[in-house]
Amino acid sequence: MLQLMTRDDILAAGEHGGAYLQQINKTDLATLTDEEWATFLIVVVNEANIAAGRRIVSAWTIPVGAEG
């Protein structure tokens, strides 16, 4: 199975998840409402996908001025 997400992608996403928790002033995941939990997961999953996408695109992009 091809692994598209790296540990770094997930850690970057965790930063955004932490920012969301700070925004709602909660640190204990057990106290999140169903809506807050869903939003937290959406933030983390979306940001992990964005980080992975950026990494993949940058690996396939030829820098300006370089020969390809």
GIJOBEL-V873401 format. One record per residue. RES is the residue in one letter. D_LAST is the distance of its C-alpha to the last C-alpha in Angstrom with 1 decimal. Layout:
res-><RES,RES>
d_last-><D_LAST,D_LAST>
This chain:
res-><M,L,Q,L,M,T,R,D,D,I,L,A,A,G,E,H,G,G,A,Y,L,Q,Q,I,N,K,T,D,L,A,T,L,T,D,E,E,W,A,T,F,L,I,V,V,V,N,E,A,N,I,A,A,G,R,R,I,V,S,A,W,T,I,P,V,G,A,E,G>
d_last-><29.1,25.7,26.2,24.2,26.2,26.4,29.4,27.6,27.1,30.8,32.0,30.2,31.9,35.1,35.0,35.1,37.9,39.8,39.5,40.9,43.8,44.5,44.5,47.2,49.0,49.0,47.9,49.7,47.8,51.2,52.5,49.8,51.1,49.5,47.7,46.5,45.3,43.4,41.7,40.9,39.2,37.3,36.0,34.9,33.3,31.5,30.2,29.1,27.1,25.6,24.6,23.1,21.2,19.8,18.8,17.1,15.2,14.1,12.9,10.7,9.5,6.5,8.9,9.9,9.3,6.3,3.8,0.0>
